[in-house]
Amino acid sequence: MKRIKYKMPAFITAVIMLMGCEKDNTAAGLISPVVGVDFIRNLYNGDDLTLTSDMVMGATQVAGIVISDAASLNVAPGELLIQNVSKNKLAGISLDFGTASLSSYRPGDSVKVDLSGATLVRRKGKLQISGLNPSGITKVKSGMETIVRTLALSELFSNFQAYESTLIRINSAGFMPVPVAGDTFEGDKLMDDGTGGSIYLSTQSTALFAAESLPMNATFVGVATYFNATKNSNIGAKQLLRMRNESDVNNASGTVYAKFPEDFEAPAASEKAIFDMPATANNVALKSGSWNLHQCIFGAVRNSDRFDPRGNQCIRMQKNLSVPALLQMNFDLPNGASKVTLVYGAYGTEPSSTWRLEYSQDAGASWKAAGEEVSDASAVAKSVTFNLNIKGNVRFRVNKLGLGVSNVPFLLNGLLNIDSFTVYQNID
């Protein structure tokens, strides 16, 4: 018994010492000098908030990749925009350095910013960290890969706050009203990709590209941001996409052909309510001309057919076929094509399907693929762009492949919606 009593205190002492060391190491591991952007954004509750050390888990810095380009002057003086990924979530925020010149910081720079004396605020709709000192910026590395999320305008509009101050790509967007000769980037231009949503491409008069001609249609990259002219809240604020520089516009195209986009709004849905109508050879006179709707009908069920919310109907292509369903032009366009855009989606809760855009330059005798097959239709309408360089007479069709009866998840061949079919003339 004495020997047992003698060993126990030594054993207990060793365990206590080990536990004490583990506790110290764990505590040290919890303290990080850097806090994520998403964590800071989630602190905001509607009132200005001083970012004390306790508020940000003892951190002293925020870090991220620069997504603004002060040198191109399409950002407020003294403003730096960063985004980063924390816990698999991408978030961005505006950093306000007063009137400091920040032209030395370029898109893709990795930076850390000292939060001493910083306040989290909303100003004119925009969430930002103010009270920052430019001497507190540390550039860690340049040329970092930057995440750009591709969205339809309707997706961005419906969940704008989640995308605020991050880089967004909008494919195949035009403008309302349609640009005319002499129109430039300067100002706020209402964008249109056929999916709905009021998003404005915003260019300050100071921007180096403000006087450049506004394209009819292009792919745009920019930072999503709010602007409220009358108050600081983002409620009721304008939703903007602000390009960083001139290189944020790509795939600019020629003018849209007359009578396009084809929106399939006329004739009434009752005129083609059966998928196969041999009596008319499935030919229907639309706004743009005569089309062949083989195994297609007009879809007009709101919240199930994926048509532009500003309209009332679209095309619905048949499901489970072992032969193609075709939405096909019966006429030629004379000046080639630089681009075709359209909106597509899966009807209701239907599974996806596979389709491709095809073109013919011999009056429909033969057809060629205009791009890759598309297989990601869903309950959210999507816009797709086919960049082309076709000269001379051309016509197009959507070929929904006849894959057979759906067997989810192995084979998907559900009902497919098509809307806002737009063809752009060749600019060469």
C-alpha positions as CSV (number, residue, x, y, z in Angstrom):
1,M,0.0,0.0,0.0
2,K,2.8,2.4,0.8
3,R,4.4,1.7,-2.6
4,I,1.0,2.5,-4.3
5,K,0.6,5.7,-2.4
6,Y,4.1,6.7,-3.4
7,K,3.5,6.3,-7.2
8,M,0.1,8.0,-7.4
9,P,1.2,11.6,-6.8
10,A,3.9,11.4,-9.4
11,F,1.4,10.0,-12.0
12,I,-1.2,12.7,-11.2
13,T,1.4,15.4,-11.4
14,A,2.5,14.2,-14.8
15,V,-1.1,14.1,-16.1
16,I,-1.8,17.6,-14.7
17,M,1.4,18.9,-16.4
18,L,0.4,17.4,-19.7
19,M,-3.1,18.7,-19.5
20,G,-1.8,22.2,-18.7
21,C,0.5,22.1,-21.8
22,E,-2.3,21.0,-24.1
23,K,-4.6,23.7,-22.8
24,D,-2.0,26.4,-23.5
25,N,-1.3,25.1,-27.0
26,T,-5.0,25.0,-27.8
27,A,-5.6,28.5,-26.6
28,A,-2.6,29.7,-28.7
29,G,-4.1,28.0,-31.7
30,L,-7.4,29.8,-31.4
31,I,-5.8,33.3,-31.7
32,S,-5.4,34.4,-35.3
33,P,-4.2,37.8,-36.4
34,V,-6.5,37.7,-39.5
35,V,-10.3,37.6,-39.6
36,G,-12.4,36.5,-42.6
37,V,-14.5,39.0,-44.6
38,D,-17.6,36.9,-44.2
39,F,-17.2,37.0,-40.4
40,I,-17.0,40.8,-40.5
41,R,-20.1,41.1,-42.8
42,N,-22.1,39.0,-40.4
43,L,-21.4,41.4,-37.5
44,Y,-23.5,44.2,-39.1
45,N,-26.9,44.7,-37.6
46,G,-28.0,48.0,-39.1
47,D,-25.9,50.3,-36.9
48,D,-22.3,51.5,-37.2
49,L,-20.1,49.1,-35.3
50,T,-16.6,49.8,-34.0
51,L,-14.5,46.7,-34.8
52,T,-12.7,46.2,-31.5
53,S,-10.4,43.2,-31.0
54,D,-13.1,41.4,-28.9
55,M,-15.6,41.8,-31.8
56,V,-13.3,40.0,-34.3
57,M,-12.0,37.2,-32.0
58,G,-8.8,39.0,-31.1
59,A,-7.8,39.5,-34.8
60,T,-6.0,42.7,-35.9
61,Q,-6.3,42.4,-39.7
62,V,-8.6,41.5,-42.5
63,A,-7.2,39.8,-45.6
64,G,-8.3,39.2,-49.1
65,I,-7.6,39.5,-52.9
66,V,-8.0,43.0,-54.4
67,I,-10.8,43.1,-57.0
68,S,-10.9,46.8,-57.7
69,D,-8.7,48.8,-60.0
70,A,-8.2,52.3,-58.6
71,A,-5.9,53.2,-61.6
72,S,-8.9,52.9,-64.0
73,L,-10.9,55.4,-61.9
74,N,-14.2,53.5,-61.9
75,V,-14.2,53.2,-58.1
76,A,-14.6,55.9,-55.4
77,P,-11.4,57.7,-54.3
78,G,-9.8,55.9,-51.4
79,E,-11.8,52.7,-51.9
80,L,-10.3,49.3,-52.1
81,L,-12.5,46.2,-52.7
82,I,-11.3,42.8,-51.5
83,Q,-12.9,39.3,-51.5
84,N,-11.7,36.1,-49.8
85,V,-12.9,32.5,-49.1
86,S,-13.4,31.5,-45.5
87,K,-15.0,28.2,-44.5
88,N,-15.7,27.5,-48.1
89,K,-17.7,30.8,-48.5
90,L,-16.7,33.6,-50.8
91,A,-17.4,37.1,-49.5
92,G,-16.3,40.6,-50.3
93,I,-16.3,44.0,-48.8
94,S,-15.4,47.7,-49.5
95,L,-12.5,49.2,-47.6
96,D,-12.6,53.0,-47.1
97,F,-9.2,54.8,-46.8
98,G,-10.6,58.3,-47.1
99,T,-8.9,60.3,-49.9
100,A,-5.7,58.2,-50.1
101,S,-4.4,57.2,-53.5
102,L,-4.6,53.4,-54.0
103,S,-3.5,53.1,-57.7
104,S,-0.5,50.9,-56.7
105,Y,-2.9,48.1,-55.7
106,R,-4.0,46.0,-58.7
107,P,-6.6,43.3,-59.2
108,G,-5.1,40.0,-58.0
109,D,-3.0,41.5,-55.2
110,S,-3.2,39.6,-51.9
111,V,-3.3,42.1,-49.0
112,K,-3.7,42.3,-45.3
113,V,-5.2,45.4,-43.8
114,D,-4.8,46.7,-40.2
115,L,-8.2,47.1,-38.5
116,S,-7.1,49.6,-35.8
117,G,-9.7,52.3,-35.4
118,A,-12.0,50.7,-38.0
119,T,-15.8,50.9,-38.1
120,L,-18.3,48.7,-40.0
121,V,-20.9,51.0,-41.7
122,R,-23.3,51.2,-44.6
123,R,-22.9,54.3,-46.6
124,K,-25.2,55.1,-49.5
125,G,-26.2,51.4,-49.5
126,K,-22.8,49.9,-49.5
127,L,-21.4,47.9,-46.6
128,Q,-17.8,48.9,-45.9
129,I,-15.1,49.2,-43.3
130,S,-14.2,52.8,-42.8
131,G,-11.6,54.7,-40.8
132,L,-8.7,52.7,-42.3
133,N,-5.2,54.0,-42.7
134,P,-3.4,53.3,-46.0
135,S,-0.2,52.7,-44.0
136,G,-1.9,49.6,-42.6
137,I,-2.0,47.8,-45.9
138,T,0.5,45.0,-46.4
139,K,0.8,43.6,-49.9
140,V,1.6,39.9,-49.5
141,K,1.7,38.8,-53.2
142,S,0.7,39.8,-56.6
143,G,-1.0,38.0,-59.5
144,M,-3.2,35.8,-57.4
145,E,-6.1,33.9,-59.0
146,T,-9.4,35.7,-58.6
147,I,-12.7,33.9,-58.3
148,V,-15.4,35.2,-60.7
149,R,-18.9,33.8,-60.3
150,T,-21.1,33.5,-63.5
151,L,-24.7,34.4,-62.9
152,A,-27.8,35.3,-64.9
153,L,-29.1,38.8,-64.1
154,S,-32.2,37.3,-62.4
155,E,-30.0,35.2,-60.0
156,L,-27.9,38.3,-59.1
157,F,-31.0,40.5,-58.6
158,S,-32.9,38.0,-56.4
159,N,-30.0,37.5,-54.0
160,F,-27.9,40.6,-54.4
161,Q,-26.8,41.1,-50.8
162,A,-25.1,37.6,-50.8
163,Y,-23.0,38.7,-53.9
164,E,-22.3,42.3,-52.7
165,S,-18.7,43.4,-53.3
166,T,-17.7,40.2,-55.1
167,L,-16.7,39.7,-58.8
168,I,-19.6,38.6,-61.0
169,R,-19.7,37.6,-64.7
170,I,-22.8,38.2,-66.8
171,N,-22.8,36.4,-70.1
172,S,-24.5,37.8,-73.2
173,A,-26.1,40.9,-71.8
174,G,-27.5,43.8,-73.8
175,F,-29.2,46.9,-72.6
176,M,-32.6,48.6,-72.4
177,P,-33.1,50.7,-74.4
178,V,-30.9,49.2,-77.1
179,P,-27.8,51.3,-77.6
180,V,-27.6,53.6,-80.6
181,A,-24.6,55.2,-82.3
182,G,-22.9,57.6,-79.9
183,D,-23.9,55.8,-76.7
184,T,-21.0,55.3,-74.3
185,F,-20.3,53.4,-71.0
186,E,-20.7,56.5,-68.9
187,G,-23.7,56.4,-66.5
188,D,-26.0,53.6,-65.3
189,K,-27.2,51.4,-68.1
190,L,-30.0,48.9,-67.5
191,M,-28.8,45.4,-68.4
192,D,-30.8,42.7,-70.1
193,D,-30.0,39.0,-70.6
194,G,-33.5,37.9,-71.1
195,T,-33.9,36.5,-67.5
196,G,-35.3,39.6,-65.8
197,G,-33.9,41.6,-62.8
198,S,-33.0,45.3,-62.7
199,I,-29.2,45.5,-62.6
200,Y,-27.4,48.5,-64.0
201,L,-23.9,48.6,-65.5
202,S,-22.5,51.6,-63.7
203,T,-19.6,53.7,-65.1
204,Q,-18.3,56.9,-63.4
205,S,-17.6,59.9,-65.6
206,T,-14.0,59.7,-64.4
207,A,-13.4,56.1,-65.6
208,L,-10.8,55.8,-68.3
209,F,-13.2,53.9,-70.5
210,A,-16.3,56.1,-69.8
211,A,-16.2,57.6,-73.3
212,E,-15.8,54.2,-75.1
213,S,-18.8,53.1,-77.3
214,L,-21.3,50.9,-75.5
215,P,-21.6,47.5,-77.2
216,M,-24.9,46.1,-78.3
217,N,-24.2,42.9,-76.4
218,A,-21.2,41.4,-74.6
219,T,-20.0,39.4,-71.6
220,F,-19.3,41.7,-68.6
221,V,-17.3,41.2,-65.4
222,G,-17.7,43.6,-62.5
223,V,-18.1,44.1,-58.8
224,A,-21.7,43.9,-57.5
225,T,-22.5,47.0,-55.4
226,Y,-25.4,49.1,-54.0
227,F,-26.0,52.8,-54.5
228,N,-28.7,54.7,-52.5
229,A,-28.8,58.4,-53.3
230,T,-31.0,59.4,-50.4
231,K,-30.0,57.2,-47.4
232,N,-27.4,54.8,-46.1
233,S,-29.6,51.7,-46.1
234,N,-29.4,49.2,-49.0
235,I,-33.2,48.8,-48.9
236,G,-34.5,50.4,-52.1
237,A,-30.9,51.0,-53.3
238,K,-30.0,50.6,-56.9
239,Q,-28.2,47.3,-57.7
240,L,-25.1,47.9,-59.8
241,L,-22.4,46.0,-61.6
242,R,-19.3,48.1,-61.8
243,M,-16.6,47.1,-64.2
244,R,-13.0,47.3,-63.0
245,N,-11.4,48.3,-66.3
246,E,-11.8,48.1,-70.1
247,S,-10.7,44.4,-70.1
248,D,-13.9,43.5,-68.2
249,V,-15.9,43.5,-71.4
250,N,-15.6,40.5,-73.8
251,N,-17.2,39.0,-76.8
252,A,-18.8,42.2,-78.0
253,S,-21.0,41.6,-81.0
254,G,-22.7,43.3,-83.9
255,T,-26.2,44.6,-83.9
256,V,-29.2,42.4,-83.2
257,Y,-31.1,41.3,-86.3
258,A,-34.4,43.1,-86.8
259,K,-37.4,41.3,-85.2
260,F,-35.1,39.6,-82.7
261,P,-34.9,38.6,-80.0
262,E,-37.5,36.0,-80.8
263,D,-39.6,35.9,-77.5
264,F,-42.2,33.4,-78.6
265,E,-44.9,35.7,-77.3
266,A,-47.1,35.4,-80.5
267,P,-49.1,33.7,-81.6
268,A,-51.1,32.6,-78.6
269,A,-50.2,29.3,-76.8
270,S,-53.4,27.7,-78.1
271,E,-52.0,27.9,-81.7
272,K,-49.4,25.3,-80.9
273,A,-50.7,23.3,-78.0
274,I,-49.9,19.8,-79.4
275,F,-46.3,18.6,-79.6
276,D,-46.8,17.1,-83.1
277,M,-49.2,18.7,-85.6
278,P,-48.8,17.0,-89.0
279,A,-51.6,19.0,-90.5
280,T,-49.5,22.1,-90.4
281,A,-46.1,20.3,-90.6
282,N,-45.5,22.0,-87.2
283,N,-44.7,25.3,-89.0
284,V,-45.7,28.4,-87.0
285,A,-45.4,32.1,-88.0
286,L,-43.6,33.9,-85.3
287,K,-42.5,37.5,-84.9
288,S,-39.1,36.9,-86.5
289,G,-40.4,34.6,-89.3
290,S,-41.6,31.0,-89.9
291,W,-40.3,28.4,-87.5
292,N,-40.7,24.6,-87.4
293,L,-41.8,23.5,-83.9
294,H,-41.3,19.7,-84.2
295,Q,-42.2,18.1,-80.8
296,C,-42.6,21.6,-79.3
297,I,-45.5,23.6,-77.9
298,F,-45.8,27.1,-76.5
299,G,-45.4,26.9,-72.7
300,A,-47.4,29.4,-70.6
301,V,-47.5,28.0,-67.1
302,R,-46.0,30.6,-64.8
303,N,-43.4,29.3,-62.3
304,S,-43.1,26.1,-64.3
305,D,-42.2,27.3,-67.8
306,R,-39.0,29.2,-67.6
307,F,-39.9,32.3,-69.7
308,D,-38.8,35.8,-69.3
309,P,-40.9,37.1,-66.4
310,R,-41.7,40.2,-68.5
311,G,-43.6,37.9,-70.9
312,N,-46.2,35.2,-70.8
313,Q,-44.8,32.2,-72.7
314,C,-41.9,30.4,-74.2
315,I,-41.1,27.1,-76.1
316,R,-41.5,23.8,-74.3
317,M,-39.8,20.8,-75.9
318,Q,-41.1,17.2,-75.5
319,K,-39.5,14.8,-73.1
320,N,-38.5,11.1,-73.2
321,L,-38.2,10.9,-77.0
322,S,-35.8,8.6,-78.8
323,V,-35.8,11.0,-81.8
324,P,-34.8,14.7,-81.7
325,A,-37.2,17.5,-80.8
326,L,-36.4,20.6,-83.0
327,L,-37.0,24.3,-82.7
328,Q,-35.9,25.4,-86.2
329,M,-35.8,28.5,-88.3
330,N,-37.4,28.2,-91.8
331,F,-35.6,31.3,-93.1
332,D,-32.1,32.6,-93.6
333,L,-30.4,35.7,-92.1
334,P,-28.3,37.5,-94.7
335,N,-25.3,38.9,-92.7
336,G,-23.9,35.9,-90.9
337,A,-23.7,35.8,-87.1
338,S,-21.2,36.9,-84.5
339,K,-23.2,35.5,-81.6
340,V,-26.4,33.7,-80.6
341,T,-27.8,33.9,-77.1
342,L,-30.9,32.2,-75.6
343,V,-32.4,31.4,-72.2
344,Y,-33.2,27.8,-71.2
345,G,-34.4,25.9,-68.2
346,A,-36.2,22.7,-67.1
347,Y,-40.0,22.8,-67.0
348,G,-41.3,22.5,-63.4
349,T,-39.5,19.8,-61.5
350,E,-38.5,17.9,-64.6
351,P,-35.0,16.5,-64.9
352,S,-32.5,18.1,-67.2
353,S,-31.9,17.1,-70.8
354,T,-29.2,17.5,-73.5
355,W,-29.4,19.9,-76.5
356,R,-27.2,21.7,-78.9
357,L,-27.4,24.8,-81.1
358,E,-26.9,24.0,-84.8
359,Y,-26.6,26.1,-87.9
360,S,-27.2,25.7,-91.7
361,Q,-25.8,27.7,-94.6
362,D,-27.5,25.7,-97.3
363,A,-31.2,26.5,-96.5
364,G,-31.5,23.7,-94.0
365,A,-30.2,20.8,-96.2
366,S,-27.5,20.1,-93.7
367,W,-26.7,21.2,-90.2
368,K,-23.5,21.7,-88.1
369,A,-23.0,22.1,-84.3
370,A,-22.5,25.7,-83.3
371,G,-21.0,24.8,-79.9
372,E,-20.8,22.2,-77.2
373,E,-23.8,20.2,-76.0
374,V,-25.7,21.7,-73.0
375,S,-26.9,19.4,-70.3
376,D,-27.5,21.6,-67.2
377,A,-31.0,22.8,-67.5
378,S,-32.6,23.3,-64.1
379,A,-35.5,25.1,-62.3
380,V,-33.5,28.3,-62.6
381,A,-33.5,30.0,-66.0
382,K,-30.0,30.3,-67.5
383,S,-28.6,32.4,-70.3
384,V,-26.1,30.8,-72.7
385,T,-23.9,32.5,-75.4
386,F,-22.5,30.9,-78.6
387,N,-19.7,33.1,-79.9
388,L,-19.5,32.7,-83.7
389,N,-17.9,34.0,-86.9
390,I,-20.3,32.9,-89.6
391,K,-20.4,34.9,-92.8
392,G,-23.2,34.8,-95.4
393,N,-26.7,33.3,-95.2
394,V,-27.4,31.4,-92.0
395,R,-30.3,29.9,-90.1
396,F,-30.3,28.2,-86.7
397,R,-32.1,25.5,-84.7
398,V,-32.1,24.0,-81.2
399,N,-31.7,20.2,-81.4
400,K,-32.9,18.5,-78.2
401,L,-31.4,15.0,-78.4
402,G,-33.5,11.9,-78.4
403,L,-31.9,10.1,-75.5
404,G,-35.0,8.0,-74.6
405,V,-37.0,7.7,-71.4
406,S,-35.5,9.4,-68.4
407,N,-34.0,7.1,-65.8
408,V,-32.8,9.4,-63.0
409,P,-30.0,9.9,-62.3
410,F,-28.5,7.8,-65.1
411,L,-30.4,9.2,-68.1
412,L,-32.0,12.6,-68.1
413,N,-34.4,13.6,-70.8
414,G,-37.0,16.0,-69.3
415,L,-39.1,18.8,-70.7
416,L,-36.9,21.7,-71.9
417,N,-37.9,25.4,-72.1
418,I,-36.3,27.9,-74.6
419,D,-36.8,31.6,-74.6
420,S,-35.3,34.9,-75.8
421,F,-33.6,33.5,-78.9
422,T,-31.3,36.3,-80.2
423,V,-29.0,36.4,-83.2
424,Y,-26.3,39.1,-83.7
425,Q,-25.0,40.1,-87.1
426,N,-21.4,39.4,-88.0
427,I,-19.3,42.5,-87.3
428,D,-16.6,41.7,-89.9
